Amino acid sequence: MKPIRMFKNTLSPLRNETGSTSILTVFTLGAVIIGSVCMFYYFTVFIEKRQAQNIADTGAIAAVQTLRDEFQKKMEDASEESMSNLLEKIDKYIESFPEEDRPTFEEAVENFLGSGELTEIVKSHAFKAKDHWLLVVKHTHFASDYTAEKNGDKLMDAYLQNSELIKYAAVTAIEQNKGNSLVGEIEFPFENESGEPPKLLLKAARTLKIDGLSFEKDLDAAAAANVSSKDFDITVRAAPARISW
């Protein structure tokens, strides 16, 4: 009988070790599962945040492009007015001379504009604001009409007068990129420091949903885009104005 008791005593430590191993295995599997869930959540949030930033970038670009288009229309209208005023001055200039000594139209144009591309266009009566507005804006004769501050005022007017159109462009871009089009904001001008080009800031969001965890949250992102020109200066003096939705 003693050998049997010794055999039983030998099995007791093995049973204890087996139980300990089972508990350790359960804890290890639990830790692996929890770690996997955390890693899944982390990478999901990381990817969604990147996508939210892409949405903000795309929305800002769409808003800025719309603002630029409307600003150009204002500059076209302004150049048309500038040219109309110039032609009136040219007519008065020609009429100020005795009839026998009056300069030709071409000579009068050169007297006001000097030589250059714009001069040749005006002399040939071929001026079109849509095609030639930038020549007017950059010409020294019209420098007082197109200062950086006056250009900035026109840009701000374009923003305020076309806020719904700018908003529509941004929201459409957000929707196309699967962002949350129900919330957002545009601010212009943004970071309006002296000497800095005017910027437009767009704030957007993408809704993160993790069905398995019943988790839902809006991931916010913001993007700023320049509304400047390489051809002429623009300085916006107005306080920031916001478009929210």
Buried (B, 14 or more C-beta within 10 A) or exposed (E): EEEEEEEEEEEEEEEEEEEEEEEEEEEEEEEEEEEEEEEEBEEBBEEBBEBBBBBBBBBBBBBBBBBBBBBBBBBBEBBBEBBEEBBEEBEEBBEEEEEEEBBEBEEBBBEBBEEEEBBBBBBEEEBEBEEBBBBBBEBEBBEEBBBBEBBBBBBBBBBEEBBEBBBBBBBBBBBEBEBBBEBBBBBBBBEBEEEBBBBBBBBBBBBBEBEEEEEEEBBBBBBBBEBBBEEBBBBBEBEEEEBEE
